[in-house]
Amino acid sequence: MSRDYEEKRDFHRMQIDCTVQLRHKATGEVLSAEGRDLSAQGFSFHAGRSFGAGAILEATVSPENTLVRPLRAEVEVVREESEGQGFLVGARILRMLD
């Protein structure tokens, strides 16, 4: 019996619905995106523009619940696909930030 792709992941993904603040390391550009899901190794978000695979971003995932601290990390864009008026971006966490 074949398991689907999501079940084969080493780390399960958790759906998130929150704002992600991004800063492009090379250009300093700052923008907001919509968080989609999060795992131990990365996350995905919907952004209004493409970054290109390999782009390094500083990301702050801010949950609506103020009991949980924002997650701050340096991430690398590993995939992008056109979605609606923007792009669904998959990013790998390189390191956690303070």
Summary of the structure (lengths in Angstrom):
residues: 98
radius of gyration: 13.5
end to end distance: 44.0
largest distance: 48.0
contacts: 252
relative contact order: 0.22
helix: 4%
strand: 55%
